[in-house]
Amino acid sequence: MTNLDRFRRERSAEWDELGGLVRNARQRPQRLGAAGVRRLGATYRAAAADLALARQRWPGDPTTVGLEELVGRARHLVYASERRRDSVRDFFATGYWRLVRERTRMVMLCWALMLVPAALMAVWATTDPPAAAGLLPGEYQAVGDHAGGDLGLPVGAQAALAGQILTNNIQVSFLAFAAGIAAGVGTAVVLAYNGVIIGGVAGLAAAAGRPGPFVELVAPHGVLELSVITVAGMAGMTIGWALVEPGRRARRVAVPLAARTGAAIVLGTAPWFVVAGLVEGFVTPTGLGPGPAVVFGVALGAVYWGLVVWRGRPEAVRLQRRARALARR
């Protein structure tokens, strides 16, 4: 007997009980009575914990898909009294972060799709700048010129370059999400090409003897920007995976569901571009210096990923901690 078979055998009775409570409630939990409502909450929390485990170990399996549907039907009963504004608040407080954390492997794949081409391009641009520059858009090629001020650009044009990079990254994020409809291949191409641009510009700056000014220009907001690009790419991959492997659902059902999930991820990510823009506008021009710029950028990125780890905890874990806190009062 496999681990999945044992898991299903040991937990299916409680899942069936939760399903029966949901059916008996008929969208009105008060029909269950006080004891039934308490049991509904207990079985829901247990099923949510089982779902978190199933998503980690057996993503896409019919058992996991069935659990997702069951927990989804029960959730609105457990939280039936919440107002819509509370739902919006909860999405930005926990829901968004949970969507990102639940897809850790896909996030890591998107990081690799962007950073591996970036590293290869940086090496090439450092060793053969003229050839590598030919692959970059014209507005970035001046970074490798030996004439002029820092980064081969007039001082005023450096701020314009930073803003251009920010705008490009915003466009890349939405394109990476939308391109997921091409079975994820479009998203992979967008991420890889963006990595080529990043690595190429960094390599040209290093080859021209200007790595410090480049780091000072992009590091304060660069780590956060690359993070949200990666997450937007993950949202696109979510759509692509539903198209390739819809699981137990028909593709006409799985793909729209994945698209709504992906759109929610992009919506939750959008405010962080505002944060990156504020950093680019008010922190980068202060001239921190390469070292402090890297420290600031890494710290800002750590805040984002720290929230993924903290606020993205599985719902069952949060409910258990909340119950323990209430019990101590």
C-alpha positions, 0 to 999 in steps of 0.5 A: 500500500502506497503512502497515498493509499494509506493517507486516503484510507485513514482520513476518508471517513472524516472527509465524508463526515465533512461532506455530509455536514456541508450537504446537510447545512445547505448553505446555512450552517445554523441548520446543523445546530450548535453541536453540528457547527462545532463539528463542522469547524473541527472537520474543516480544520482537519481537512484543510490540514490534510489539503496542505499535506496533499498539495505538498506531496501529491499535487494534481492527484485526484485525491488532492483535487477532491480535497480542494473542492471539499474544503472550498465548499466548506470554507464559505460555511465556516466563514459565512458571517464575514463581509466582503471587505473582510475577504478583500482584507484577508486576501492581501493579509494572508490569501495572496501569500498563501497562493505564492507559498503553495506553489514553491516549486513553480516559483523556483522553476521560474527563478531558474528560467530567468537567472540561468540565462542571466548568468550565461549572458553576463559571462558572455557579455564580460568576455565578448562585449561587442557580440553580446551587445548585439542581442540587447535592445539599443537603449541598453547598449550604451552601457558598454560604451567607454565614453561619457560618465558613469555607465557610459551615460550622461548623469541625467540619462542614468535616472532615465535608464533606471526608470526604463528598467522598472517600466520594462520589468512591469511589462515583462511581469504582465506579459509573463502572466499572459503568455502562460496560456501558451502551455507555459512555453510563452512564460518560459520564453519571456522569463529567459529573454528578460534574464538575457537582458539583465545579464547582458547589461550587467556584463557590459557594465562589468566589461566597461569597468563600471560594475559599481555604478550599475549595482548602485543603480539597480540593486535597491529595487532590483531584488524586489522587482525580480521577485515579483517578475518571478511570481508573475511568471509563476502565475502564468505557469499555473495557467499553462500547467492547467492546460497541460495537466488539468487533473480530474477536471475538464480543460474547459473548467481547469483553465478558467479556474487557473486563470482566476487564480493567476489573476489573483496572484498578479493582483496581489503582486501589483502593489509591490511594483509601487513599492519598487517604483517608490524606491527607484524614485526616492532611494536610488537617486540618493547615491547609497554606494554599491555596498549599501545599495546591495544591503538595502535591496536584499533587505527589501527582498527579504521582507517580501519573501519573509511575508511569503513564509510567515503570512503564507502559512497553511490555513490549518496552522493559523487556525490551530494557533488562533485556537490555542491563543483563545484557549489561553485567555 
